[in-house]
Amino acid sequence: MNHLIPEHETAFQITRELPVQALLTGLIYSSVSIHTKSGGYYLLYLRSGCAEISFDQTTYPMSPSSYTVIPANTQFSLTPKITPSDASCFHLSGLAADSAFQ
């Protein structure tokens, strides 16, 4: 897993070469689970609130303006610790996504 990085410390950018599809965006009040068997990656961004992301039998805290990138074939759940929390989850795919993740 890439480390959760505060927004002001990141150089990650979404460009036209990086195909993006939103899976989740908006306020969450209870646990949300996401799992697809597609290639690519998930970019999970927490705009506000506090939450925990769980995958591979491990739970990680997320603070406001943090994000994480994980492989898309990984099942994960996002549980808000402050409700509502404002989150977005994007599916990234293609060669540019592979390069960005590495």
N, C-alpha and C positions, 0 to 999 in steps of 0.2 A: 504494500500500500504506500502510496506517496503520502508524505506527512501533511497534516492540516497546516496551511500557511495563511497567515493574516493577509488580507487584501493588499495592504500597502507594501508587502514584501514580495509580491509575485510578478513575474514577467509573462504569465500565461495569457494568451490572447486568442480569441476566436476569429478566424479569418475566412474569407470566401472559399479557400481551399480545404477547409475543415467542415465536412458535412455534419450538421447539427440537427437533432430532433428533440424537442422538449417532451419529456415523459411526465413531469410533474412541475407545476409552478403555482405558487400561492400559499395561503395560510394552511397549516396543518394543526389539527387539534388532538389527533391520536396517532398511534403507530401506523406507519405505511411500509409495506413490503414490496420490493420490486425485484423481478427476476426475468430475464430473457435469455434465450440461448443464442443470441446473435454475437457477432464479433464486435470489436471496437471497445469503447470505454464509456463509463458513466462519469460525468462531472457533476458532483453534488455540491451546491452552493447554499449556505445558510445566510440569508440577508439579515434576519433579526430573530431574537429569541435565543434559546439554548436547546440543544438536542443531543442525542446519542445515536451514533451509527453503529450497527452490529453486522458483522459478517465474519466468516471463517471462525466462528465460536469466540470472537473477541469483540468487545465494545469499546468505542472511542468517543470521547466528548467532542462536541462541536460548539464553538462560540460564534457570536455574530460576526459576519464578514469573513468567515472561513470557508474553505472548500477542500474537497478531496477528489482524487481521480482513482477509480478502481476498474478492473476488467469487467466488461459487460456480461460475461457469462458467470458472474458471481451474484448469488442471491444476497440481498442485504435488506435491513429494515432501518427506518429512521423513526425515532421516538422523541417527540418534543418533551423537554423538561420544563419549559415555560410555554403556556398556551395562550394564544396561538403563536407558533413560530412560522416565519416566512421562509420558505425553501424553494429551490428550483433544482430539478434533476434533468440533465441533458444527456442524450446518447451521442457520442462522437464516433465517427468511423472514417476509414480511408487511410491512405499512406501518411498523410499529414498528422492524423491522430496517433498512429503508431510512432512516428518520430517524436511528437510532443510528449508522449508518455515515457519514452526511453530517456 
